[in-house]
Amino acid sequence: MASPPLPDARADGETARIEQRYARRAAAGLADRYSLLQPDVWQTVQERQRAMLGLFARHGWHDLAQRRVIEVGCGAGGNLLELLRAGFRPEHLCGLELLAERHAEARAVLPASVALHLGDACAAPLPEAGADLVLQSTVFSSLLDDAFQQRLAATMWRWVKPGGAVLWYDFTLNNPRNRDVRGVPLQRVRALFPEGRIEAQRVTLAPPLARPACRIWPGLYPMLNTLPLLRTHVLAWIAKDAG
């Protein structure tokens, strides 16, 4: 097994900036905007869940209880809880989280047998080729340093077993109202994972459109979402060849 990466001063600086960006978001008091009680949010989540489960079935992953998963940027544990409900075993799940508050929230809600690591994901003591699936959900759009993005992508790829995949969910367009994030177009995803075979689909009605539409009537979400051009996120299965 290869040695863990050496500390990188530039990377340490970027992790500090990421923490500052999330602190600004928390200070803005936008938590209610992302609550599952909001009709645009629960429809977004359910759409993504259906698409993710469809990927598992399409790739013949009917043995979810045997699959090992790492989530980069697991936050408060919501995605890992979804995977548990889908049939993954807690002892086969691992979450990595940079922010101490979110790590504590995840630890409070997840089974003790789910492994959680606090700190820079690239420094996590995880074996190469040890995971069937490495998941990231709206993490890379918060990484504004290209080199840091590349370093994290390379680390994620090393963790994937031959025959496994990276499961990617992130938005593709810049938000002019939020300079703390940037869109990650599919072309960039291909550059980050040049050895992967990418199967991608557009999902998620643009939130600036979904929010006011759902205030008028929640049924507008699925109607508007029939138009692919109004979808802002990509769900991608990035497969690593079996050998």
Phi, psi and omega in degrees: 000138183291155178290151177295154181296147178287154177304143183235115184299321179296320178295320178300321178295322179291321178297323177296320179292324177298316178300321179294321180296316180293327177295321178296320178297317180297320180293335180287348177066045183259013185303321182295333180298331183254014179288142177294349175286344178279130185297330177290327183288311183293331177288323175298313181296314181295322177298314180295320178299314180300317181294320180295314179297325176297323176296316179302314181294318182295330180265012174075023180273070178267002180248051186302328181297341181263352187273140179257134187229139170242130172250125176270123183074060187282352178057225182274009173096008184300315181292323179294324174298320177300317181295323176298316179295331180285341178125359175289150180272140183300324181290350178257006182251145179219131177242139178242129183218132182280327188266127186298320182296316180291322177301317179296322179295319179296318181296329182287335186252342184265152175303151182298334182281353171282123180282132177233137179235135179258131176127189179299124182301326183294341179260005182293138183278071183244145183284150173292147177053038182256355186239140172285328184218134171241121188252138168223135181229109181050042173264311187293334177291346176263000179258109186265356180259120184300318182295323179293318175304312183296320179297316180292319179298318180295322178295314178302317182295324178295329181287340186281132174291151166304132185092352178266196185202159164265132174255118190245131172222118181196163181270159191251344186248147176290149175255106184296344180270354184222102181279357179275358177225162173211148180291152179240096181292162183300327178301321179291322177301317179297323179290327180287330182232067187295338181269354184274151171263114191258127173244113189235149174219146177275133180221169170076108173300136182312119183306320178297339175269321184295321184297305180293327179297317182287336174292328176285310181192120181304333180293348176290335182302302181296331179293310180292328184286354174290346180264107184304330182294343180269001180266135189251351185245158174242131169253119186233138172256113184251098190274140172258125182303148183290342178139000000 
